[in-house]
Amino acid sequence: MTKNILVVGEFNQDGLSETTAELLTGASSLSSGGSVSIVLLGAGSQEKAQSSFSYGATKAYTIDNESFSEFLPDKWAIAVNDIYEKEKPDLILLEQSTVGRDLGPRLAFKLNSAVAMDCVSIESDDAGFKATRPCFGGNARATYSYSASPAVATVRAKSFEAKTQGNENGEVVQIDLAADSKVSVINREEVATEGLKLTDAPIVLCGGRGLGGPEGFDMIQELANVIGTDKAAIGSSRAACDLGWYPVANQVGLTGKVVNPDLYVGIAVSGASQHMAGCSGSKSIIAINKDPEANMFKSARWGIVGDYKEVVPALIEAIKSS
Ligand SMILES: Cc1cc2nc3c(=O)[nH]c(=O)nc-3n(C[C@H](O)[C@H](O)[C@H](O)COP(=O)(O)OP(=O)(O)OC[C@H]3O[C@@H](n4cnc5c(N)ncnc54)[C@H](O)[C@@H]3O)c2cc1C
C-alpha cells in the first residue's frame, strides 16, 4: 500500500543535516512508491532542496525567506501546517532535535492527531504506521500504532541509514507565506565545537565520574586519536560534567544528548537509567568498569571488568599495533 510522507528537513550552510538525509531515505522505503516530500524553511532553502532529491524526495517545498531562518516554533508550525494542507501526507517525520522536540507536538495538536517522540524505528503496514521508542528511561522499548492521521513522529539520528537513491531530479515549490510569531529571540550563544559532532559520530567514547578527575578524559582523548577523530567523539556522564571535568555540551543522557552510534564505550560510567536514556539505542555497547555489578554491563554486548587506567592504555596499545 503506497503512503505519502512529508519530512520536515533541517540544514546548515554545508547542506542538509545528516539526520534529514536519513529520514528521507527511510521515508523513501516506508512510502512503498508513494510520494516523499520535504519542507525546508529559511534563507538558502531553495538551493539546499536540490540535494534532497538524491535521498528520495520527489518534491521540495521551500520558504526561502530570511524571516523563517530562525526556528520560531509557532511560525514554523503554521508553515508546515500550510504544506500539510497541500500535500495531505499520511506521515510527518521530524528529527529528534531542538526543532523536532518542539514542533512535533505542536503539529500533532494542530492536526488533531498524535505524535510519537524519540523514535528509533518506524514501520509501515496496511493498517498504517508503527513507531518504536525507548521507555522506562531507556531500559525497554515500546511499539505504538496510531489511531489518528496523519501520524507524526520525531526520529533519533542514525535510526535509518542515509543512502542516495540515484535520482537527482524533483520539483521545487517555493511558497510565499507571511506568518507572525509570539516568540522573539533576544540572544544566541553558539558553543564552539571542533571536529566530529557527538550525535554524528559512529563511535562514542564516554567518560564517567569513575575517571576520578578531568585528566581521565585526556586518556580517552588518546584513545579517540588512535581510533581516528573522524570516527570517534567523546561524551561524558552528567556526574562528570557537573564536576566540571568535561563540557556540558557533551553530556549524554536524559538531560543531555541522545546518541545512537554503531559503538558506544562507557568508561567508568555506572549506567544509571538517566544516562542509558541517551545511549541505549547504540548498536553495540562496551562497558569498562571495575565493578562487575555496574548497571552498564546489563546493556553491554561486551564488558571489561577492571580499572580503566589499565584497560584503556592496553586498548590504545592494541589498536596501535593492529
Ligand atoms: C532528572 C535527572 C536527570 C539526569 N540526567 C542525566 C543525564 O542526562 N546523563 C547522565 O549521565 N546522568 C544523568 N543523571 C544522573 C544519573 O542519575 C547518575 O547520577 C549519573 O549518570 C552518574 O554518573 P556516573 O556513572 O559517571 O557516576 P557514578 O554513578 O559515580 O559511577 C561511576 C562508575 O565508575 C566506576 N569506576 C570507579 N572507578 C573506576 C575505575 N578506576 N575504573 C573503572 N571503573 C571505575 C564505578 O564502579 C561506577 O560504576 C540524571 C539524574 C536525574 C535525577
The ligand as an ORCA input file, in Angstrom:
! r2SCAN-3c Opt
* xyz 0 1
  C      16.367     14.109     36.457
  C      17.740     13.523     36.260
  C      18.321     13.638     35.019
  C      19.598     13.094     34.820
  N      20.161     13.185     33.582
  C      21.357     12.581     33.374
  C      21.937     12.599     32.089
  O      21.437     13.206     31.133
  N      23.117     11.961     31.923
  C      23.750     11.290     32.943
  O      24.828     10.722     32.724
  N      23.203     11.276     34.169
  C      22.043     11.914     34.416
  N      21.537     11.915     35.673
  C      22.378     11.431     36.776
  C      22.388      9.898     36.919
  O      21.320      9.504     37.737
  C      23.714      9.428     37.541
  O      23.880     10.055     38.768
  C      24.935      9.685     36.697
  O      24.736      9.197     35.383
  C      26.133      9.000     37.327
  O      27.270      9.269     36.574
  P      28.482      8.254     36.541
  O      28.014      6.922     36.131
  O      29.568      8.890     35.777
  O      28.961      8.278     38.066
  P      28.848      7.186     39.218
  O      27.446      6.787     39.457
  O      29.615      7.728     40.358
  O      29.577      5.900     38.635
  C      30.968      5.816     38.435
  C      31.293      4.417     37.944
  O      32.668      4.342     37.700
  C      33.147      3.085     38.179
  N      34.572      3.265     38.486
  C      35.108      3.974     39.521
  N      36.449      3.948     39.419
  C      36.763      3.224     38.318
  C      37.982      2.871     37.676
  N      39.177      3.280     38.164
  N      37.931      2.114     36.554
  C      36.743      1.687     36.042
  N      35.558      1.991     36.622
  C      35.567      2.772     37.726
  C      32.299      2.786     39.385
  O      32.269      1.374     39.646
  C      30.948      3.328     38.954
  O      30.165      2.319     38.292
  C      20.275     12.451     35.898
  C      19.656     12.353     37.144
  C      18.409     12.884     37.330
  C      17.759     12.749     38.681
*
